[in-house]
Amino acid sequence: MSTFVGIDIAAKTVDLVVRQNDKNSSVKTFQQTPGGRATLIEFLQKHHPKLIVMEATGIYYLDLAVALHDAKISISVINPKSFNHFAQMKLAHSKTDSIDAALLAEYAQRMTPEKWTPPHKDKLKLRDISRQINRLTGDCTKAKNRLHAMTSYEGTSCVVILDEQEGIASLENRIQRLRTAALEMIKSDAEIVQQFNNILAAKGIGEVSAIAMLGELIILPETLKANQVSRYAGLDVRLNQSGSSLNRPGRLSKAGNTYLRCALFMPAMSAVRHDPNAKAFYQALIARGKKKIQAMCAVMRKMLTGVWACFKSNTPFDSSKLFSEEHKKACA
């Protein structure tokens, strides 16, 4: 008796249906977190599925797909268009997460799609290193803030101050070691070196930020469009205009990749100062009544669009292709 599983992916949860003897189980929901993925894998290992199918929905599928692959569980990641055609063939007029999960389980049984292979391990390792650098940099910033507060108070024990200084030095050494390791990995692959140099061509993007962006973007499917990458980074604007809140302004979703957003913030601030195109765009938004943080986030989104274009076209970053000449005229 073969078991097939369909998994419908959402940003925060996944819905799972098990299919045996042409019958579907009730839907089970798991969280899109490391703990939720571990619980899902434990559940699947008890059922020994022959095949699992999920859609390549944006990028939300990736962490779960990698986790399933590492757990030696067979998985197929299919094109959403292929699944839509299958749903139409089955005359499925309704569309909900639970219905999609059941249809994906049937797709696994009847269509026998090819098994999925994850991105190259070296690319995933580079992502892991870049994320660890981000975490340690945050810890280092907090430690420096604590040290500043300690030294501002005359009564702070010298032993405590010395301990904090040693902790900062240790963090800085760890960060430098990881940066060196990341650069060595980048230099070992000619294609990645070219992508790295294309990112560095942007005014405002330094080596550390380029490593962080590269680590996150290098594992994405090249078929993604710019607006999909923006959603992945959580830089898409979500409107909330319901009931009495018709005039409420849109806000960033912040539901995407926080590492990528962090990597873009300081480069955007630098670009607004040193890149005339980004500066004109920023000032034009301010002149239209946007808040400074809103304008800065718009610059971040533009820069991400440019970086992603570099990845797809293998050309150096060029801000003149991102920002209209009309912005310069408006700020002249």
N, C-alpha and C positions, 0 to 999 in steps of 0.2 A: 504494500500500500504506500504509494508515493504521496508526499506532503509538499504543497506549494504555498508560498506566502507572498502576499502583496502588501507593500508599505507605501502609504501616502504621506508625503513630506510637507510639513509646514515650518514656519520660522521657529516656533517654540515647542511644537509637539509633533509626534508622528502617530498615525493610525495604522494598525496592523490587523490583517485578516489571514487566518490559516484555512487552507482548502484541502479537504480529504474526501475521496469518494464522490467527487463532484458536488460537495456540500461545503458551504462557507461557515466558519465559526462567527461568533459575535465579535465586534470590534474591540480591540484593546488599544489603549492610548498610553504612550510613553513620552516623557519629557525630552526635549532636545538639549540635554546636559550630559556631562560625562557619567554621572550617576544613572541617569535615565537610559543612556546607551548600554551601560553595563547590565542593568536589569533586563533590557530587551534581549541582549545577547544570551543571558542566562535562560530566559524564556525560550528562545529559539533552539538552544542546545538540547532542551528536553524533547523537542518535537522532531529533530533531525530532518529539516526540510531538504528536499531535493534541489530546489531552486527558489530564490527570493528575487522579486522584481520591484524596482522603484523607478520613478521618473528622474531625469536630470533637471530638477526644478531649481533654476537659478544656481546657487551654490550650496543651499542648505543640506543637500544630500551628502556632501563630500565627507564630513567627519564621521557620519554613521557608516557610509560605505567603506571607508578605510578601516573602521573598527571591526566591521563584519568580516572583511577580507583577512585582517590580522587574526581573527578568531577561527580561521579556516572554514568559514561558512560561504557557500557558493552564492553569488549575487550577480544580477544583471541590472545595469542602469540603462534605461531605454530613452529614446528621443520622445518628448511629449507629443509630437505630431503623430508618431507611430501609434501611441496609445489612444489618441483622439480618434484615429481611423478605426481602431479596434472597438472603441466604445460606440461609434456610429454603426458599425457592423452589428453589434449586439443590441441596437435600438435602445440604448440607454439615454433617455431623454432628460432625466434628472442628473444633477451633479452635486454630490456632497463628498466630504472626506471619506466617510464610511463606504459609500458606493464606489468611489475610486479605488479604495483599498481592496474591495472585493473583486472588482474588475481586473486589477493588477494581478491578483492571485490567479484568476482564470487565464489571464494573458500568459503567466508563467507556465501554466499547464499546457496550453494549446499552441503557443507560438515558439516555445523553446528558444528564447533569445540567447545570444552569445554571452559568456561570462565576462564580467567587468574586471579590468586590471587597474590598480590605483596609479597615481602619478609616480614618477621615479622616486625611489627612496631618498636620493640625494636632495631632491627638491623639497621633500617633506622635512628632511633634516635641516635644510636652510631655513625653512619656516620656523621650526622649533627653536633654532638658535636666535633668530631675529625676535621671536616672542620673549625668550628668556632675557635678552638684552633690554627689551622694553620693561619687563617686570623689575629687573635689577636697577634700571635707571630711575624708575618710580621710587623704589626703596631708598636709593641714594639721595634723591631730592628730599624725601621726608626726613632722612637722617641729617641732612644739612640744615633743614629748617629747625630741627630739634636743637642742633648744635648752636645755631644763632640765638635761639631762645635761652639756652643755658648760659652762653657767654654774656648775655644782656643782664643777667642777674649775678651780682657780685658774690652771693653766698653759695653758688653752685660748687660742689666738691671738685677739686682738680682731677680726682680719680674718675669721676663720671665723665668729665669733659674729655679726658684722655681716652677713655673707653669708646666714646662716640667717635672721636677722631680716628681711632684704629678701625672701627667698624666701617667708616666711610672709605678709608684707604683700601680695606679688603674688598668692598663692593666695587670700587674703581678698578682694582686689579682684575676682578672677575669679569667685569664688562669689557676691559681691554682684551682679555684672553679670548672672549667669545667673538669680539669684532675681528681679531686676527684669524680665528677659525673660519668665520663667515667669508672673509676675503679670500682665504686659501681655497675654499669650496667654489667660490665664484670664478677664480682664476683657472680652475681645473677644467672649465667647460667654455669653449669659445663662444657658443651661442649666448650663454648667460653673461659672459663678459660684455658682449655687444649690448645686451639689454640693460645691463648696469650702467654702461657708459652713455647710453641714450637717455636714461633717467637723469644722470649727473649733468647733462647739457642744460637742464632747466635752472634758471636763476632762483636761488633759494633752497634748492635741494642739495644737501651735503651728503657725505659718505654714509653717516649713520642713518639718516632718513631714507636714503636710497636702498640700503640693506633691508630696512624694515618694509618698504614698499615691495621690493623684489621678492622677499620671503612670502608675502601674502598673495601677490599677483601671479607668481610663477606657476602656481598649481591650478589656476583657473582655466576652464576650457576657453580656447581662443574664439569659440563661436559666440561668446557672450557679447551683448551690445553695451554701449557706454552707459545707458540708463540702468541696465541690469547690474553693472559693476557698482554704480552709485548706490543702488539699493543694497547691494552686498555690504558696502561700507557704512550703511546707515545714514547716508547723506541725501536721501530722497526726502522731499517735503510732504508731510501728511496734513491734509486739511481736516478741520473739525468744525463743520458748519451744520449744526443740527439744532432744531428747536429754537431756543432763545439765543443760541451762540452763533448766529449767522455771520457776525463780523469778527469772530475770533481768528487771529492770524495763523497761517500754517506754521508748523514746527518740524524740525528734523525728526525723523523716525527714531534714530539712534538704536535701531533694532538689529543692525548689522555688525560688521567686524570692527570692534573697538580698536584693535591694533592698527588697522589701516587708517582709521580716523586720527589716531594719535600721531601716526607717521606723517600725516598731511598738515597738521596744525601749524607747527613751527615753520615749515617751508612756505606756507601761505602767508604767514606774517612777514617773513623775509621778502617774499616776492612782491608784496604790496609796497615795500620800501624801495626795492632795487630794480624791479622789472616794470618799465613804463607802461606796458600793456596791462599787467595785473593791477597796477596802481590806478590807471584810468578807469578800469572796470569797477574797482572798489569804490572810487570816488563818485562815479556815476550812480551807483546804488545808494550811497549815502545821500546824494543830492535828491534822489527820489523818495527819501524818507525812511529808508531801511536802517535798522539799528546796526551798530558796528559789528556785533557778533553775527548778525544775519548776513551782512556783506562779506565777512571773513569766511563764513561757511560756504557762500556761493563761490568764492575764490578757490576754496578747497575742492569743491565739486568740479570746477573748471580744470584745475590742475590734474585731478584724477582722470578726467576725460582725456587730457593730453598725454598723460603717462600711458594710459591704456592704448591710445592710438599708436604710441611708440612701439608697444609690444606687438601690435597686429601688423604694423607696416615696417617694423625694423628700421626706423629712422630716428634721428635725434629729436629731443623735445624742442618745439618751436612755438613760443607763446603767441606769435603774430597770427597763427592759424586758429587760435582759440578766442581771442578778444577782438571785437570789431573796431575798426577805425572810428566809428561813430562815437565810441566811448571817449576817445582822445579829443574829438571835436567838442563833445559836450563839456569836457573839463578844461578846455583851452582858455 
